[in-house]
Amino acid sequence: MSPAPPQRIAIVGGGISGLAAAHRVVELKPKAQVTLLEASDRLGGVLQTEHRDGFLVERAADMFITRDPWAVDLCRRIGFDDQLIGTQPGKRQSFVVNKGKLVPIPEGFTLMSPARIWPVLTTPLFSPAGKLRMAWEYFTPAKNNGEDESLASFAQRRFGREAYQRLVQPLIGGIYTADPEKLSMAATMKQFVEMEREHGSLIRGMRKKSGQRKEEGRESGARYGLFVAPRDGMSSLVEAIAARLPEGSVQLNRRVQRLARSGDGWELSIAGDESPQSFDAVILATRAPFAAELLREVDGELADDLTRIPHAGAAIVVGAYRREQIAHPLDGFGFVVPMVEQRRILACSFTSNKFAGRAPEGCVLLRTFVGGACQAELMQQDDDAIRRLVAEELNELIGLSGEPLFSEVVRWSGAMPQYHVGHLDLVARIESRAKELPNLELAGNAYHGVGIPFCVHSGEAAAAAVLRTT
């Protein structure tokens, strides 16, 4: 009896999810024939690093968290873990804009809840009434009906309106560039929902955990000690994964136009090809709207559900400056901007403070974020207008003066899926319908997490699933 032919697996989309899927297929079944189809002329999706005049510029994500293990595990398996560097010690704090001034986020305040009480009591961010309302969270009854609720509802119910508006909203809402009135707690901040359920109070839960996190308790805004980045930028990670794939498996400038069933497998029609290609299994590691386009003829209801995941966009203004052009001491990693401040930027990252090797000596690299779900109209302006508004905002907030050494506007339109209330139910419905399509899997940031670790996990899980079913 002749041996069965190697499995032919197509992966549509060459972002980090698709790359992780392709690599996992090769790991689990080296004899499988993997074809990674990317519509653009490069791999990595939004991840892209530019080296310019001694600066290292990230055009999208510039770090990832190690608490969620999947990205770090992948780095270890490809021999890339020695290229990961941690955030620079000494300046692991963040600021929040308060009445036009940068105020340090209280030590130990992590996204939603304080691990230390005294810094909250002494911060000028809140009024005496606001501080009393925050303290009352300890006695506020837990909500136990299991219903999903928005970030705005959860935070105000637990800590009051002032704490929500002045601190919680900019810290969490900014991560997702989302409308906090719509953002799902269950889909984005499940750990705090579970903390309320287990301990009855977030303050009580954080105090029980803080003894295990002495170092983190002295950081503010985010647990920066848990973040890492590739020494030479995110593109170096993309290249390292691609280098582990079989020669010829990556095909750039290959846009898939149609997906159709073919027996137990699939046929892909690719722009420029005279005839479709046949595969035993397909992983769609694309943005949800494009996956919906491909699946429209196969399952219209599934395609409709995929289009129900809304997406928002943002612009990143990358600016390089001489240190003397900025009056602020820059003694932190950046700042976030509450919506109640009614400013035109979402946040600013002091990128060259976070990781070594991002700027030459005596220079500073800043990344300022504009747009998001609540200020989408700002994305309609041209690049020069966005540069001007960012310069005006930074002049007022950190004393920026003069012209940049260089400035670049990076636009990501529709790149950020919005996890609205009910997102988990929607994804469950999507995955249930997708299971009815043999040898097809979905992967990407639209389903179970937007960060790099979740994208890696999504791709690897899809790879394992198609190998079980083909």
Helices and strands as residue ranges (DSSP letters): E 8-12, H 16-28, E 33-37, E 49-52, E 55-58, E 64-65, H 70-77, G 81-83, E 84-86, E 95-98, E 101-104, E 109-110, E 113-114, H 118-122, H 128-135, G 136-139, H 151-159, H 161-163, I 164-173, H 174-176, H 185-188, H 190-199, H 202-210, G 216-218, G 224-226, E 227-230, H 234-243, E 250-251, E 256-262, E 265-270, E 277-279, E 281-284, H 288-295, H 300-307, E 311-322, G 323-325, E 334-336, G 339-341, E 347-350, H 351-354, E 363-371, G 376-380, H 383-398, E 406-417, H 423-434, E 440-442, H 452-469
